[in-house]
């Protein structure tokens, strides 16, 4: 059976490899390596020229935008590109759901496009169509980060994501498949029980000249097993984490266990925004493929601005997204990053707009992973909320968890959510994952209901 699954994975991998790493990929990666050191003015000029092209393209070839902008009384052919952009109406996932056929650029034929979709964790899954250059843009940005930190495509890649690769009924290893076409070992997200994790770490110990990629939460599960064992004799070159918010305690455990630097990246299935982490720990917008705005502004200081991301990208001319509310919030820095890179800089992307607690007073509270900072006796935790009156702290304890740890969590939570909300603890063997294998640190049905009103 492993031979069959490995063969199928390799066949699929060869198809995906051809889609991702064609001629466009090599051209764009070379371009991105050159622009990494460009100054702000030069990057801004590039973005302005690309935005002007995009607005003209959408007006002339995308029926949805022609209709939407006409109704708003905006002609994108008149005025400076960024001034025009600010006047255009924003769109949401629901707009894309309802109009996706009219969002396909007329020169393209569907049979020549790559089909994709988003996971739709809040009922807003999308049908997507990508031009070949869109995949090239996405993976060129991915590989810019990897090349910058010394990773080569010839290295072995260990992947931890939510793709179902083997039967859920399997009880014995291997809990992974080999994609020979891309020098990749894909590990199952759905077999990571405590009794099986030693098989995962044993497999990792056979690797040389390798790196990892995938979800932070899955890396964290493996890291906790590694921390109970002898150190890795051959650590990976680097760890590339994406698709979930990377929490501080996860990064700490992952880097300690794998004995390597973890690099964060923010990207989405719509291929409309990409940010990569620098050596200072900040995220830099890949402005070569798109621009972002912050709206609404949730709070602002002299150093930063925090709010919801609005994305505009020219990476996918087949189904472009202009002023698209992705549904994530981020913290944007007002001052240049100390690394010297002059593209727009973000301290972090906080996650889904829905991933907030709502207090009895109606306040939305995000970025709450700090309440577990320094508490090593908790393996995993999740804040779950059904109503504004109560939050449930779901947690998977390690040995040594005690009343002092619980009291510290309560104290740190109280500092952030106030004194009116009840706090209840629920011990679990494992925190439930979403259908796509992803982990959400905050799940608030109450906040979701509030945001719909």
Secondary structure as GFF3:
##gff-version 3
##sequence-region A 1 453
A	DSSP	alpha_helix	2	20	.	.	.	ID=ss1
A	DSSP	alpha_helix	23	35	.	.	.	ID=ss2
A	DSSP	alpha_helix	40	61	.	.	.	ID=ss3
A	DSSP	alpha_helix	63	72	.	.	.	ID=ss4
A	DSSP	alpha_helix	81	87	.	.	.	ID=ss5
A	DSSP	alpha_helix	93	99	.	.	.	ID=ss6
A	DSSP	three_ten_helix	100	103	.	.	.	ID=ss7
A	DSSP	three_ten_helix	110	112	.	.	.	ID=ss8
A	DSSP	beta_strand	114	117	.	.	.	ID=ss9
A	DSSP	beta_strand	127	130	.	.	.	ID=ss10
A	DSSP	alpha_helix	132	148	.	.	.	ID=ss11
A	DSSP	beta_strand	156	160	.	.	.	ID=ss12
A	DSSP	beta_strand	176	179	.	.	.	ID=ss13
A	DSSP	three_ten_helix	180	182	.	.	.	ID=ss14
A	DSSP	beta_strand	184	187	.	.	.	ID=ss15
A	DSSP	alpha_helix	197	204	.	.	.	ID=ss16
A	DSSP	beta_strand	210	214	.	.	.	ID=ss17
A	DSSP	alpha_helix	216	226	.	.	.	ID=ss18
A	DSSP	beta_strand	239	241	.	.	.	ID=ss19
A	DSSP	alpha_helix	248	258	.	.	.	ID=ss20
A	DSSP	beta_strand	262	267	.	.	.	ID=ss21
A	DSSP	beta_strand	274	277	.	.	.	ID=ss22
A	DSSP	beta_strand	283	285	.	.	.	ID=ss23
A	DSSP	beta_strand	290	300	.	.	.	ID=ss24
A	DSSP	beta_strand	304	313	.	.	.	ID=ss25
A	DSSP	beta_strand	321	333	.	.	.	ID=ss26
A	DSSP	beta_strand	345	352	.	.	.	ID=ss27
A	DSSP	beta_strand	357	358	.	.	.	ID=ss28
A	DSSP	beta_strand	364	365	.	.	.	ID=ss29
A	DSSP	three_ten_helix	369	372	.	.	.	ID=ss30
A	DSSP	beta_strand	378	387	.	.	.	ID=ss31
A	DSSP	beta_strand	390	397	.	.	.	ID=ss32
A	DSSP	alpha_helix	403	417	.	.	.	ID=ss33
A	DSSP	beta_strand	422	427	.	.	.	ID=ss34
A	DSSP	beta_strand	442	444	.	.	.	ID=ss35
A	DSSP	alpha_helix	445	452	.	.	.	ID=ss36
###
